[in-house]
Amino acid sequence: MIERISGLLLDKEPLSCLIDVNGVGFRVHIPVSVSSQLPELNSKVSLHTVMIVRQEKMELFGFMTKEEREMFIDLISISGVGPRTALSILSGFSPSEIYKNVTNGDISSFFRIKGIGKKTGERLFVELKNKLNLNVKIPSQVNESKFNDATRALMQLGYKRNDAEKKIGNILKGDSDLSVEEIIKRALQEK
């Protein structure tokens, strides 16, 4: 298994990046929170990774910290939570926020993540509690490329285009200075 990858950052998007390791390019799926922490292109980068092998493909998921990596592993071990849903959760909440939500009994915080309904949210809460050992229109002043990047990222996370555009449009009406990563994080945290 590949648990860490280090190399030259060739490309970065809100939900993935391309890392060159001695001439071999690895596409690594990442949460939005990691995307915002990546260095400039053509800089050295190192990520903690989880490799998921299925019959039809192999995928790498990357994280800045071991805590994010461990939380991802905990999340995908829960029935009904796949890698994409786990990335959505980690795009919306840091591991410490997830821990705090579980500690405080805030089950409803998980319902705000796309793809998590009442049953999955409750299962997520109960299983994480055990694992953690706890008793639109584009506003005119908004950069169109930022709007399109955020829309594309939400669509990759399972949103329909219309829903993604409406959600992003509403967020940008309130604050048009947000980065793509901040827009996506807010969109994932909203109901």
URJO-V704284 format. One record per backbone hydrogen bond with DSSP energy under -0.5 kcal/mol. CO is the residue of the C=O (numbers start at 1). NH is the residue of the N-H. Records with the same first field share a line. If there is no record, write none. Layout:
CO->NH ; NH
//
This chain:
1->3
3->49
5->47
7->45
8->10 ; 20
9->42
11->18
13->16
15->30
16->13
17->19 ; 28
18->10 ; 11
19->21 ; 26
20->8 ; 22
21->24
23->25
24->21 ; 26
25->27
26->19 ; 28
27->60
28->17
29->62
31->34 ; 35
32->36
34->37 ; 38
35->38
40->43
43->9
45->7
47->5
48->63
50->52 ; 61
51->53
52->54 ; 59
57->54
59->52
60->29
61->50
62->31
63->48
65->69
66->70
67->71
68->72
69->73
70->74
71->75
72->76
73->77
75->78
78->81
80->82
82->86
83->87
84->88
85->89
86->90
87->91
88->92
89->93
94->98
95->99
96->100
97->101
98->102
99->103
100->104
101->106
102->105
105->107
106->109
107->110 ; 111
108->111 ; 112
109->112
110->113
113->116
115->117
117->121
118->122
119->123
120->124
121->125
122->126
123->127
124->128
125->129
126->130
127->131
128->132
129->134
130->133
137->139
139->142
143->147
144->148
145->149
146->150
147->151
148->152
149->153
150->154
151->155
152->156
153->157
154->159
155->158
160->164
161->165
162->166
163->167
164->168
165->169
166->170
167->171
168->172
169->173
170->174
171->174 ; 175
175->178
179->183
180->184
181->185
182->186
183->187
184->188
185->189
186->190
//
